[in-house]
Amino acid sequence: MSIFTEIIQLEHEQVMLCSDKATQLKAIIAIHNTVLGPALGGTRFWNYTSESEALTDVLRLSRGMTYKAAAAGLNLGGGKAVIIGEPNLIKNEALLRRFGKFVENLNGKYITAEDVGVNEKDMEHIHAETNHVTGLPISMGGSGDPSPFTAYGVYLGMKATAKKLYGSENLSRKKIVVQGVGKVGYHLISHLIKEGAKVYAYDIQQEAIQKVTKAFKVIPIDANKIFETDAEIYAPCALGATINPDTLAIMKFEMVAGGANNQLLDEQRDGDALSQKGILYAPDFVINAGGLMNVQTELEGYSKERATEKVESIYQNIMQVFQIAEKLNINTQKAAIHLAEQRIQSVGNIKKFI
């Protein structure tokens, strides 16, 4: 598939390739849609196996950000950036500042933030070259680490999904598999343990597992046991595409509600398959919008109370998705996209008359 075929299929407005020989910077910035406002989305630093893989990832992630902002009721568009390479080997101030110059060249059409492989200190370096940055440290007037807000939103969305499925939002004694116990997964587990859930945890990084087992009473599991575990709830909180034909064939879960982006390898096929298996799915870009809500508040003049108030709307947003799915007799992934696209279309129509 050609570059333009992918861009046209997913309806992106702009894709920027960023290269700098001196710092070894290779990055892609993808702007999907700016009808609702400037495109906001994090920068992911990842050692992709190919440039093609990086392009596909940034296109899917930026599209997801459009839907995330729209479904959350935020006045933002969708964008994302990826930096290609091993962070531990090439990430440094010079590279990040050079990337910041590329962000600056977009004149505010794209606003960046943290993502996998990028932290608050890295955002400081990027900010040295551009003001179009969110997720800065609290000491610099920013909102700090957004992961606690993402996790809180996932927790509330999980409770809403439980309410729909079981008639009660109570997660006490529910068996829950959390795949990925980094920042978001760690904070999510904290909420779940407090409520009395039985948590099974997996992460590719042994240090992350050691940290979470030291802090909470969780049960570590092997990678090959994730989808065979006798648990009611699956919470993917690592990288995407964990819901695919191979995992769908063996999973026994009753619901999926987690913080990862792009959880379905194929939206239509795997969304339908979940529905056919009777597994209730809380669409990723609706349930994991808490971090975006937090950094968006930073653009207004940060208030933790205001950010928390926004995150708490995720409960009702998830319920609205379920209502649309029932009304239109479609799976919940399609219902979430319908919710987002309706808002984009209605605002776009208003702008035509201004």
GISULLIN-V435873 format. One record per residue. N is the residue number from 1. RES is the residue in three letters. D_CENTER is the distance of its C-alpha to the mean C-alpha in Angstrom with 1 decimal. Layout:
n=(N	N)
res=(RES	RES)
d_center=(D_CENTER	D_CENTER)
This chain:
n=(1	2	3	4	5	6	7	8	9	10	11	12	13	14	15	16	17	18	19	20	21	22	23	24	25	26	27	28	29	30	31	32	33	34	35	36	37	38	39	40	41	42	43	44	45	46	47	48	49	50	51	52	53	54	55	56	57	58	59	60	61	62	63	64	65	66	67	68	69	70	71	72	73	74	75	76	77	78	79	80	81	82	83	84	85	86	87	88	89	90	91	92	93	94	95	96	97	98	99	100	101	102	103	104	105	106	107	108	109	110	111	112	113	114	115	116	117	118	119	120	121	122	123	124	125	126	127	128	129	130	131	132	133	134	135	136	137	138	139	140	141	142	143	144	145	146	147	148	149	150	151	152	153	154	155	156	157	158	159	160	161	162	163	164	165	166	167	168	169	170	171	172	173	174	175	176	177	178	179	180	181	182	183	184	185	186	187	188	189	190	191	192	193	194	195	196	197	198	199	200	201	202	203	204	205	206	207	208	209	210	211	212	213	214	215	216	217	218	219	220	221	222	223	224	225	226	227	228	229	230	231	232	233	234	235	236	237	238	239	240	241	242	243	244	245	246	247	248	249	250	251	252	253	254	255	256	257	258	259	260	261	262	263	264	265	266	267	268	269	270	271	272	273	274	275	276	277	278	279	280	281	282	283	284	285	286	287	288	289	290	291	292	293	294	295	296	297	298	299	300	301	302	303	304	305	306	307	308	309	310	311	312	313	314	315	316	317	318	319	320	321	322	323	324	325	326	327	328	329	330	331	332	333	334	335	336	337	338	339	340	341	342	343	344	345	346	347	348	349	350	351	352	353	354)
res=(MET	SER	ILE	PHE	THR	GLU	ILE	ILE	GLN	LEU	GLU	HIS	GLU	GLN	VAL	MET	LEU	CYS	SER	ASP	LYS	ALA	THR	GLN	LEU	LYS	ALA	ILE	ILE	ALA	ILE	HIS	ASN	THR	VAL	LEU	GLY	PRO	ALA	LEU	GLY	GLY	THR	ARG	PHE	TRP	ASN	TYR	THR	SER	GLU	SER	GLU	ALA	LEU	THR	ASP	VAL	LEU	ARG	LEU	SER	ARG	GLY	MET	THR	TYR	LYS	ALA	ALA	ALA	ALA	GLY	LEU	ASN	LEU	GLY	GLY	GLY	LYS	ALA	VAL	ILE	ILE	GLY	GLU	PRO	ASN	LEU	ILE	LYS	ASN	GLU	ALA	LEU	LEU	ARG	ARG	PHE	GLY	LYS	PHE	VAL	GLU	ASN	LEU	ASN	GLY	LYS	TYR	ILE	THR	ALA	GLU	ASP	VAL	GLY	VAL	ASN	GLU	LYS	ASP	MET	GLU	HIS	ILE	HIS	ALA	GLU	THR	ASN	HIS	VAL	THR	GLY	LEU	PRO	ILE	SER	MET	GLY	GLY	SER	GLY	ASP	PRO	SER	PRO	PHE	THR	ALA	TYR	GLY	VAL	TYR	LEU	GLY	MET	LYS	ALA	THR	ALA	LYS	LYS	LEU	TYR	GLY	SER	GLU	ASN	LEU	SER	ARG	LYS	LYS	ILE	VAL	VAL	GLN	GLY	VAL	GLY	LYS	VAL	GLY	TYR	HIS	LEU	ILE	SER	HIS	LEU	ILE	LYS	GLU	GLY	ALA	LYS	VAL	TYR	ALA	TYR	ASP	ILE	GLN	GLN	GLU	ALA	ILE	GLN	LYS	VAL	THR	LYS	ALA	PHE	LYS	VAL	ILE	PRO	ILE	ASP	ALA	ASN	LYS	ILE	PHE	GLU	THR	ASP	ALA	GLU	ILE	TYR	ALA	PRO	CYS	ALA	LEU	GLY	ALA	THR	ILE	ASN	PRO	ASP	THR	LEU	ALA	ILE	MET	LYS	PHE	GLU	MET	VAL	ALA	GLY	GLY	ALA	ASN	ASN	GLN	LEU	LEU	ASP	GLU	GLN	ARG	ASP	GLY	ASP	ALA	LEU	SER	GLN	LYS	GLY	ILE	LEU	TYR	ALA	PRO	ASP	PHE	VAL	ILE	ASN	ALA	GLY	GLY	LEU	MET	ASN	VAL	GLN	THR	GLU	LEU	GLU	GLY	TYR	SER	LYS	GLU	ARG	ALA	THR	GLU	LYS	VAL	GLU	SER	ILE	TYR	GLN	ASN	ILE	MET	GLN	VAL	PHE	GLN	ILE	ALA	GLU	LYS	LEU	ASN	ILE	ASN	THR	GLN	LYS	ALA	ALA	ILE	HIS	LEU	ALA	GLU	GLN	ARG	ILE	GLN	SER	VAL	GLY	ASN	ILE	LYS	LYS	PHE	ILE)
d_center=(25.4	26.1	23.7	24.8	24.5	20.8	20.3	22.7	21.2	17.7	19.6	18.4	20.5	20.7	19.8	21.3	22.4	23.2	25.8	28.0	30.6	31.6	28.3	27.0	24.1	22.5	19.4	17.9	16.5	15.5	15.9	15.3	16.8	18.3	20.3	18.7	18.7	17.7	14.6	12.2	9.4	9.3	11.8	11.3	14.7	15.4	18.7	18.3	21.2	22.0	21.4	20.9	18.0	16.4	17.1	15.7	12.3	12.2	13.5	11.0	8.0	10.1	11.1	7.8	7.7	11.3	10.8	8.2	10.9	13.7	13.1	12.7	16.0	15.1	17.4	15.0	14.4	11.8	12.0	10.8	13.1	14.0	17.0	18.9	20.8	21.1	20.0	22.8	25.4	24.8	22.5	24.9	25.6	27.3	24.6	22.0	24.5	25.3	21.7	21.9	24.9	23.1	20.6	23.7	25.3	22.9	24.5	21.6	20.1	17.0	15.8	13.9	12.1	11.1	8.9	10.2	14.0	14.3	15.6	17.4	20.6	19.2	18.1	21.7	23.0	21.0	22.1	25.7	25.6	23.6	22.9	19.8	17.5	15.6	14.7	18.3	20.2	21.8	25.2	24.5	23.7	19.9	17.5	16.9	14.2	11.2	10.2	13.0	11.7	8.3	10.6	13.1	11.2	10.3	14.0	15.3	13.5	15.1	18.3	18.3	17.8	20.6	22.7	22.5	23.3	25.8	27.1	26.1	22.9	24.5	22.7	25.7	26.9	24.0	23.2	19.5	18.1	15.2	14.3	13.0	14.5	13.4	12.5	10.1	12.2	15.3	14.9	14.0	17.1	19.1	18.6	19.4	22.5	23.8	23.9	25.8	23.4	24.3	21.4	21.4	19.2	18.6	17.3	18.6	19.7	22.8	22.6	19.4	21.2	24.3	22.6	21.1	24.3	26.4	24.6	24.3	26.2	23.9	25.0	23.8	23.7	24.1	21.7	24.2	24.3	20.7	21.3	24.9	24.5	26.2	23.3	22.3	18.6	16.0	12.8	10.7	8.9	9.5	9.2	9.1	12.3	13.8	15.0	17.9	21.7	22.6	20.4	21.1	24.8	24.9	22.3	24.0	21.3	21.7	18.2	14.6	12.1	9.3	6.1	5.3	4.0	7.5	9.3	12.4	14.5	16.3	15.1	18.7	20.4	18.0	17.2	21.0	21.7	19.7	21.6	24.8	24.5	24.1	20.6	18.8	15.1	12.7	10.4	6.8	6.1	8.9	8.6	5.4	6.8	9.0	8.2	8.5	11.6	12.9	13.1	14.3	17.0	18.0	19.1	21.4	23.0	20.9	21.7	20.0	21.7	20.4	16.8	17.4	19.1	16.2	13.8	16.6	16.5	13.6	16.4	18.3	15.6	15.0	18.8	19.2	17.2	19.6	22.5	21.8	21.4	24.8	26.5	25.7	25.9	22.7	19.8	16.9	14.5	17.3	17.8	14.3	14.8	18.3	17.4	15.3	18.0	20.7	19.7	19.3	22.7	24.4	23.6	24.4	27.7	28.5	28.1	30.5	33.2	32.7)
